[in-house]
Amino acid sequence: MTATADRLDLRLSVEDKNRLRRAAELHGLPVATFVREAALREAETTIAHPPKARRGSLAARLRGRATARMGTDEIMKLTRGA
């Protein structure tokens, strides 16, 4: 196990913290270890299979326009979803 070099603070409801505590107990792990391992698994899955841009998202509206000359007004319309 490597030494920790950084912290991540979370704000959780009492119910969420109790759920995490119970799940960690079932795995026989400290809560911090359980949360870290679960978060890293989810991160690896997301990196391996990135979510597609939502329809209507800024990325979707800008797709295919990178080579087009766009004025500031046109860019502002796209970023505002107009």
Contacts in CASP RR format, 6 or more apart in sequence:
PFRMAT RR
TARGET T0000
AUTHOR 0000-0000-0000
METHOD contacts of the structure
MODEL  1
MTATADRLDLRLSVEDKNRLRRAAELHGLPVATFVREAALREAETTIAHP
PKARRGSLAARLRGRATARMGTDEIMKLTRGA
10 35 0 8 1.000
12 20 0 8 1.000
20 31 0 8 1.000
20 34 0 8 1.000
20 35 0 8 1.000
21 31 0 8 1.000
23 34 0 8 1.000
24 30 0 8 1.000
24 31 0 8 1.000
24 33 0 8 1.000
24 34 0 8 1.000
24 35 0 8 1.000
27 34 0 8 1.000
29 37 0 8 1.000
53 59 0 8 1.000
53 60 0 8 1.000
53 63 0 8 1.000
54 60 0 8 1.000
56 81 0 8 1.000
58 78 0 8 1.000
58 79 0 8 1.000
58 81 0 8 1.000
61 78 0 8 1.000
61 81 0 8 1.000
62 78 0 8 1.000
65 78 0 8 1.000
70 78 0 8 1.000
END
